[in-house]
Amino acid sequence: MTEAASRNARLETRIAPDTLQLAKRAAEIEGRSLSDYVATALDAAARRTIEETHIIRLSAEGQRAFVDMLLNSPPPNEALRRAQAHHRRLIGPA
């Protein structure tokens, strides 16, 4: 089954006339239907949003600092010990 044939969900939305004209022009430039353009743009925007909120990107320096903190973490301070005790009372031992 082709991608176009597998599309069967319908989405309705109200947008500003200027936005509609902009989308029509962009679809025309890409030689696609407005529906195809909007569906593709929506898919790309949704994937980008999810990726931006679920993937943490660190510089090489940030990666080294993160690994260093994992491998050489300081001993728990009083606040962390209290939080752990509170967690045990609420949830139980890990």
N, C-alpha and C positions, 0 to 999 in steps of 0.2 A: 504494500500500500504506500502511495506517495505521501509526502508530508502534507501537501495541500489537501489530499483526500482524507487524511486522518483528522483534520481540523473539524470538529463538530460542536464545540462549545461556542456560545454566543456571548458577547460583551457589549453592553450599551453604555454610553457615557455622553455627557453634555460637555462641550468645550467651547471656548470663545471662538467666534468666527475667524479671528486672525490666526489662531492656532490651527484651525481646520485648513485655511488657505496655505499656511506654512507646511503642513503635513502633505497636502495635495501636491505642492510644488516639489517637495523632497522626493515623494514617490515618483513623480513624473521624471525628475532628474535621474533616478535610479532605474527607470523603465519598469516599474512595478505598479500593481494596483494599490489603491489606498489601503485596502484591508490587509494586504500582504505586508505593506510597509509598516503599518501600525502594529501588526502582530509581531513582526520581527523586532521592531524598536522596543516594544513592551517586553519581549523575551530578553533582549540584551540588557535593558535597564533593570529588570528583576534579578537577573543573574549577577549583575554588577553590584547591586545593593546587598544581596546575600553574601557574595564573596567579600565585600568590604567589611561586613559585620562578623564574619566567621573565620577570616584568615588574618592572622597577626603577622605583619611584615616587620622585620628588624634589619637594621644595617649590619654589616659584618661586626662592627664594634658592639652593637646591641646584642648580637648573638653571643659573642664572647662573654659579655657581662652577664647575660642570662645564665649561660652554662656555668660560669664561675660561681654565681650565687647558688645554683643548684648543688654544685660539687663542694662548695666551701661555705655553706650557709651558717650564719651565727647561731648560737644556742638560743632556745626560746626565751623570750623575755616574760615579765610578769603578766603583761596584757595577753599574750598568746597562751600562757598557761591557764589564765582565767577563762579565756574563750574555749579552750579545749575542755576544761572541766564543765563549763556550761553546755557544751555540745554533748558531752557524755550523759549529763543529766536529762537533756531533751531527747536525744536520739539513742543513746546507749553506746557501749564500747565499739570501736571500729573493727 
